[in-house]
Amino acid sequence: MNLDLRLPLYQRLRDMLAAAVAEGQWRPGDAIPSEADLSKRHGVAIGTVRKAVDQLVAEGVLDRQQGRGTFVKRTRFNASMFRFFRFQSETGERRIPVSRILRREAMPAPSAVASALRIRPREGVIHLVRLRLIDDLPLLAEDIWLPRARFEPLLAVDPGEFGDLLYPLYEERCEQVVVSAEETLTVETADTMKARLLRLQPHAPLIVIERLAYDLARQPLEWRRSRGAADKFRYHVEIR
């Protein structure tokens, strides 16, 4: 990689470590070398290594675990859905919804999708329509958009093999790792198709969670809109 020599040494080391994660040298869940090992490998002081690692921990790329070491953080974006919707069985047990891919298509990017993913208008994208259910009851209807150039292998995967969580699939089949995301909540009413998918009355109120997910270089990897019935929506925040 090309390093900007004008940057402080710890910042350049931070960029080198981030590149190692982005290139898959260390995968989510892997332990990185100790600070002493990194100091010896890169010929810098341990204080410089610690400052670079501190920055990656603050950015959510690495995770320090007391007594165990420092690991590449495995993000748990599914937890955000638990913040907003009641994903529970009839007995009150919290569960990850079952996912069902209803449609997968390769197509030119609509203008709004191209803008969100920062790709050229009409550039190739993959569009997924996914339904998430608990006990066969639909909770979320999702439209998911991916840059085709980065996710081409997904077109060869049987939709029945996608599993309930997509980000591990992105990593395993496409070597694309989501490390951060931005979410926006809005409200709309259900059109005919969404009402049918979610088994609601037409024009029922929906909560929409719009998520833009990024790789380590802050390039958009995925744009999705998840829609669920407003009466299953919850919002919780602790303020201190």
C-alpha positions as a Markdown table, in Angstrom:
| # | Residue | x | y | z |
|---|---|---|---|---|
| 1 | Met | 0.0 | 0.0 | 0.0 |
| 2 | Asn | 1.1 | 3.6 | -0.5 |
| 3 | Leu | 1.7 | 5.4 | 2.8 |
| 4 | Asp | 1.6 | 9.1 | 3.2 |
| 5 | Leu | 5.0 | 9.9 | 4.7 |
| 6 | Arg | 3.6 | 13.2 | 5.9 |
| 7 | Leu | 1.5 | 11.4 | 8.5 |
| 8 | Pro | 2.8 | 10.7 | 12.0 |
| 9 | Leu | 4.4 | 7.3 | 12.4 |
| 10 | Tyr | 1.6 | 5.9 | 14.6 |
| 11 | Gln | -0.9 | 7.0 | 11.9 |
| 12 | Arg | 1.1 | 5.2 | 9.2 |
| 13 | Leu | 1.2 | 2.1 | 11.3 |
| 14 | Arg | -2.5 | 2.3 | 12.0 |
| 15 | Asp | -3.0 | 2.4 | 8.2 |
| 16 | Met | -0.8 | -0.6 | 7.7 |
| 17 | Leu | -2.6 | -2.6 | 10.3 |
| 18 | Ala | -6.0 | -1.6 | 8.9 |
| 19 | Ala | -4.8 | -2.7 | 5.4 |
| 20 | Ala | -3.9 | -6.1 | 6.8 |
| 21 | Val | -7.4 | -6.5 | 8.2 |
| 22 | Ala | -9.0 | -5.2 | 4.9 |
| 23 | Glu | -6.9 | -7.6 | 2.8 |
| 24 | Gly | -7.9 | -10.6 | 5.0 |
| 25 | Gln | -4.5 | -11.2 | 6.6 |
| 26 | Trp | -6.4 | -11.2 | 9.9 |
| 27 | Arg | -10.1 | -12.2 | 9.8 |
| 28 | Pro | -12.8 | -11.2 | 12.2 |
| 29 | Gly | -12.3 | -13.1 | 15.5 |
| 30 | Asp | -8.5 | -13.5 | 14.9 |
| 31 | Ala | -6.0 | -12.3 | 17.4 |
| 32 | Ile | -3.4 | -9.9 | 16.1 |
| 33 | Pro | 0.2 | -10.2 | 17.1 |
| 34 | Ser | 1.2 | -8.7 | 20.5 |
| 35 | Glu | 2.4 | -5.1 | 20.8 |
| 36 | Ala | 5.9 | -6.4 | 21.4 |
| 37 | Asp | 5.8 | -8.5 | 18.2 |
| 38 | Leu | 4.4 | -5.6 | 16.2 |
| 39 | Ser | 7.1 | -3.3 | 17.6 |
| 40 | Lys | 9.8 | -5.7 | 16.5 |
| 41 | Arg | 8.2 | -6.5 | 13.1 |
| 42 | His | 7.8 | -2.8 | 12.1 |
| 43 | Gly | 10.9 | -1.4 | 13.9 |
| 44 | Val | 9.0 | 1.1 | 16.0 |
| 45 | Ala | 8.6 | 1.8 | 19.7 |
| 46 | Ile | 5.9 | -0.1 | 21.7 |
| 47 | Gly | 4.3 | 3.3 | 22.5 |
| 48 | Thr | 3.9 | 3.9 | 18.8 |
| 49 | Val | 2.3 | 0.5 | 18.3 |
| 50 | Arg | 0.0 | 1.1 | 21.3 |
| 51 | Lys | -1.2 | 4.4 | 19.9 |
| 52 | Ala | -1.9 | 2.9 | 16.5 |
| 53 | Val | -3.8 | 0.0 | 18.1 |
| 54 | Asp | -5.7 | 2.4 | 20.4 |
| 55 | Gln | -7.0 | 4.3 | 17.3 |
| 56 | Leu | -8.2 | 1.1 | 15.7 |
| 57 | Val | -9.9 | 0.0 | 18.9 |
| 58 | Ala | -11.6 | 3.4 | 19.1 |
| 59 | Glu | -12.7 | 3.0 | 15.5 |
| 60 | Gly | -14.3 | -0.3 | 16.3 |
| 61 | Val | -11.9 | -2.3 | 14.1 |
| 62 | Leu | -10.1 | -4.1 | 16.9 |
| 63 | Asp | -11.3 | -5.3 | 20.3 |
| 64 | Arg | -9.0 | -5.5 | 23.4 |
| 65 | Gln | -9.9 | -8.4 | 25.7 |
| 66 | Gln | -8.4 | -8.2 | 29.2 |
| 67 | Gly | -5.9 | -11.1 | 29.7 |
| 68 | Arg | -6.5 | -12.5 | 26.2 |
| 69 | Gly | -5.1 | -10.0 | 23.7 |
| 70 | Thr | -6.4 | -7.9 | 20.9 |
| 71 | Phe | -8.7 | -9.3 | 18.3 |
| 72 | Val | -10.2 | -8.2 | 15.0 |
| 73 | Lys | -13.7 | -7.2 | 16.0 |
| 74 | Arg | -16.6 | -9.3 | 14.8 |
| 75 | Thr | -19.4 | -6.9 | 14.4 |
| 76 | Arg | -22.9 | -7.9 | 15.5 |
| 77 | Phe | -25.2 | -5.8 | 13.4 |
| 78 | Asn | -28.1 | -8.0 | 14.0 |
| 79 | Ala | -28.3 | -6.5 | 17.5 |
| 80 | Ser | -29.5 | -3.2 | 16.1 |
| 81 | Met | -32.7 | -5.0 | 15.0 |
| 82 | Phe | -33.3 | -6.1 | 18.6 |
| 83 | Arg | -33.1 | -2.4 | 19.6 |
| 84 | Phe | -36.0 | -1.6 | 17.3 |
| 85 | Phe | -38.2 | -4.6 | 16.9 |
| 86 | Arg | -39.5 | -7.3 | 19.3 |
| 87 | Phe | -37.9 | -10.4 | 17.9 |
| 88 | Gln | -39.4 | -12.8 | 20.4 |
| 89 | Ser | -41.2 | -16.1 | 20.4 |
| 90 | Glu | -44.6 | -16.5 | 22.1 |
| 91 | Thr | -42.8 | -17.5 | 25.3 |
| 92 | Gly | -40.8 | -14.2 | 25.2 |
| 93 | Glu | -37.5 | -15.8 | 24.1 |
| 94 | Arg | -35.3 | -13.5 | 22.1 |
| 95 | Arg | -34.4 | -15.1 | 18.8 |
| 96 | Ile | -32.7 | -14.4 | 15.5 |
| 97 | Pro | -35.4 | -14.4 | 12.8 |
| 98 | Val | -35.3 | -17.0 | 10.1 |
| 99 | Ser | -34.4 | -15.5 | 6.7 |
| 100 | Arg | -35.9 | -16.4 | 3.4 |
| 101 | Ile | -34.6 | -15.0 | 0.1 |
| 102 | Leu | -37.6 | -14.3 | -2.1 |
| 103 | Arg | -35.8 | -12.8 | -5.0 |
| 104 | Arg | -32.3 | -12.3 | -6.3 |
| 105 | Glu | -31.6 | -10.4 | -9.5 |
| 106 | Ala | -28.6 | -8.7 | -11.2 |
| 107 | Met | -29.6 | -5.4 | -12.8 |
| 108 | Pro | -28.3 | -1.9 | -13.6 |
| 109 | Ala | -28.3 | 0.3 | -10.5 |
| 110 | Pro | -31.3 | 2.6 | -10.2 |
| 111 | Ser | -30.2 | 6.2 | -9.6 |
| 112 | Ala | -30.9 | 6.2 | -5.8 |
| 113 | Val | -29.0 | 2.9 | -5.4 |
| 114 | Ala | -26.0 | 4.2 | -7.4 |
| 115 | Ser | -25.9 | 7.3 | -5.3 |
| 116 | Ala | -26.0 | 5.4 | -2.0 |
| 117 | Leu | -23.4 | 2.9 | -3.0 |
| 118 | Arg | -21.2 | 5.6 | -4.7 |
| 119 | Ile | -21.1 | 3.8 | -8.0 |
| 120 | Arg | -21.7 | 4.9 | -11.6 |
| 121 | Pro | -25.4 | 5.2 | -12.7 |
| 122 | Arg | -26.6 | 2.0 | -14.3 |
| 123 | Glu | -23.5 | 0.1 | -13.0 |
| 124 | Gly | -24.3 | -3.5 | -12.1 |
| 125 | Val | -25.8 | -4.3 | -8.7 |
| 126 | Ile | -27.4 | -7.3 | -7.1 |
| 127 | His | -30.8 | -6.9 | -5.6 |
| 128 | Leu | -32.1 | -9.2 | -2.8 |
| 129 | Val | -35.6 | -9.3 | -1.5 |
| 130 | Arg | -35.6 | -11.0 | 1.9 |
| 131 | Leu | -38.3 | -11.9 | 4.4 |
| 132 | Arg | -37.5 | -12.4 | 8.1 |
| 133 | Leu | -39.8 | -14.6 | 10.2 |
| 134 | Ile | -40.2 | -16.1 | 13.6 |
| 135 | Asp | -42.5 | -19.1 | 14.0 |
| 136 | Asp | -43.5 | -18.6 | 10.3 |
| 137 | Leu | -44.8 | -15.1 | 11.1 |
| 138 | Pro | -43.2 | -12.4 | 8.9 |
| 139 | Leu | -41.6 | -9.5 | 10.9 |
| 140 | Leu | -39.4 | -7.7 | 8.4 |
| 141 | Ala | -39.4 | -7.3 | 4.6 |
| 142 | Glu | -36.0 | -6.2 | 3.3 |
| 143 | Asp | -34.6 | -4.8 | 0.0 |
| 144 | Ile | -30.9 | -5.2 | -0.1 |
| 145 | Trp | -28.6 | -3.7 | -2.8 |
| 146 | Leu | -24.9 | -4.8 | -3.4 |
| 147 | Pro | -22.3 | -3.7 | -5.9 |
| 148 | Arg | -22.1 | -6.6 | -8.4 |
| 149 | Ala | -18.4 | -6.1 | -9.0 |
| 150 | Arg | -17.7 | -7.0 | -5.3 |
| 151 | Phe | -20.4 | -9.6 | -4.8 |
| 152 | Glu | -20.5 | -11.5 | -8.1 |
| 153 | Pro | -20.0 | -14.9 | -6.3 |
| 154 | Leu | -23.4 | -14.5 | -4.6 |
| 155 | Leu | -25.0 | -15.1 | -8.0 |
| 156 | Ala | -23.8 | -18.7 | -7.9 |
| 157 | Val | -25.0 | -19.4 | -4.4 |
| 158 | Asp | -28.3 | -21.2 | -4.0 |
| 159 | Pro | -30.7 | -18.8 | -2.2 |
| 160 | Gly | -31.5 | -21.6 | 0.2 |
| 161 | Glu | -27.9 | -21.6 | 1.4 |
| 162 | Phe | -27.7 | -17.9 | 2.3 |
| 163 | Gly | -28.4 | -18.6 | 6.0 |
| 164 | Asp | -30.1 | -16.2 | 8.5 |
| 165 | Leu | -27.2 | -13.7 | 8.7 |
| 166 | Leu | -25.7 | -12.2 | 5.5 |
| 167 | Tyr | -22.5 | -10.6 | 6.7 |
| 168 | Pro | -20.8 | -13.9 | 7.4 |
| 169 | Leu | -21.8 | -15.0 | 3.9 |
| 170 | Tyr | -20.3 | -11.8 | 2.4 |
| 171 | Glu | -17.0 | -12.6 | 4.2 |
| 172 | Glu | -16.9 | -16.3 | 3.3 |
| 173 | Arg | -18.0 | -16.2 | -0.3 |
| 174 | Cys | -16.9 | -12.6 | -1.4 |
| 175 | Glu | -14.1 | -11.6 | 1.0 |
| 176 | Gln | -16.1 | -8.5 | 1.8 |
| 177 | Val | -16.1 | -7.5 | 5.5 |
| 178 | Val | -18.6 | -5.0 | 6.9 |
| 179 | Val | -17.0 | -3.1 | 9.7 |
| 180 | Ser | -19.4 | -0.2 | 10.3 |
| 181 | Ala | -22.8 | 1.1 | 9.3 |
| 182 | Glu | -25.1 | 4.1 | 9.6 |
| 183 | Glu | -28.8 | 3.6 | 10.2 |
| 184 | Thr | -31.8 | 6.0 | 9.7 |
| 185 | Leu | -35.3 | 5.4 | 10.9 |
| 186 | Thr | -38.3 | 6.7 | 9.0 |
| 187 | Val | -42.1 | 5.9 | 8.8 |
| 188 | Glu | -44.2 | 5.1 | 5.8 |
| 189 | Thr | -47.4 | 3.2 | 5.0 |
| 190 | Ala | -47.5 | -0.3 | 3.5 |
| 191 | Asp | -48.1 | -0.6 | -0.2 |
| 192 | Thr | -49.9 | -3.6 | -1.6 |
| 193 | Met | -46.8 | -5.8 | -1.9 |
| 194 | Lys | -45.3 | -5.0 | 1.5 |
| 195 | Ala | -48.7 | -5.5 | 3.1 |
| 196 | Arg | -49.0 | -8.9 | 1.5 |
| 197 | Leu | -45.5 | -9.9 | 2.5 |
| 198 | Leu | -46.0 | -8.8 | 6.1 |
| 199 | Arg | -49.6 | -10.0 | 6.3 |
| 200 | Leu | -50.9 | -6.5 | 7.2 |
| 201 | Gln | -53.7 | -4.4 | 6.0 |
| 202 | Pro | -52.9 | -2.0 | 3.1 |
| 203 | His | -51.6 | 1.4 | 4.3 |
| 204 | Ala | -50.7 | -0.1 | 7.7 |
| 205 | Pro | -47.9 | 2.0 | 9.4 |
| 206 | Leu | -44.4 | 0.7 | 8.9 |
| 207 | Ile | -41.1 | 1.6 | 10.5 |
| 208 | Val | -38.3 | 1.7 | 7.9 |
| 209 | Ile | -34.6 | 1.1 | 9.0 |
| 210 | Glu | -32.3 | 2.3 | 6.3 |
| 211 | Arg | -28.8 | 1.0 | 6.7 |
| 212 | Leu | -25.7 | 1.8 | 4.7 |
| 213 | Ala | -22.8 | -0.6 | 5.5 |
| 214 | Tyr | -19.2 | 0.1 | 4.9 |
| 215 | Asp | -15.9 | -1.7 | 4.6 |
| 216 | Leu | -12.7 | -0.7 | 6.5 |
| 217 | Ala | -11.9 | 2.0 | 3.9 |
| 218 | Arg | -15.4 | 3.6 | 4.4 |
| 219 | Gln | -16.6 | 2.5 | 1.0 |
| 220 | Pro | -20.2 | 1.4 | 0.9 |
| 221 | Leu | -20.7 | -2.3 | 0.6 |
| 222 | Glu | -24.5 | -2.7 | 1.1 |
| 223 | Trp | -27.6 | -0.5 | 1.2 |
| 224 | Arg | -30.7 | -2.0 | 2.7 |
| 225 | Arg | -34.2 | -1.0 | 3.8 |
| 226 | Ser | -35.9 | -3.1 | 6.4 |
| 227 | Arg | -39.6 | -2.6 | 6.9 |
| 228 | Gly | -41.6 | -3.9 | 9.9 |
| 229 | Ala | -45.0 | -3.3 | 11.4 |
| 230 | Ala | -45.1 | -0.2 | 13.6 |
| 231 | Asp | -46.9 | -2.1 | 16.4 |
| 232 | Lys | -43.9 | -4.3 | 16.8 |
| 233 | Phe | -41.5 | -1.4 | 17.0 |
| 234 | Arg | -39.7 | -0.4 | 20.2 |
| 235 | Tyr | -37.0 | 2.1 | 21.0 |
| 236 | His | -34.8 | 2.0 | 24.0 |
| 237 | Val | -31.9 | 4.2 | 24.9 |
| 238 | Glu | -30.1 | 4.8 | 28.2 |
| 239 | Ile | -29.1 | 8.4 | 28.9 |
| 240 | Arg | -26.7 | 9.2 | 31.7 |
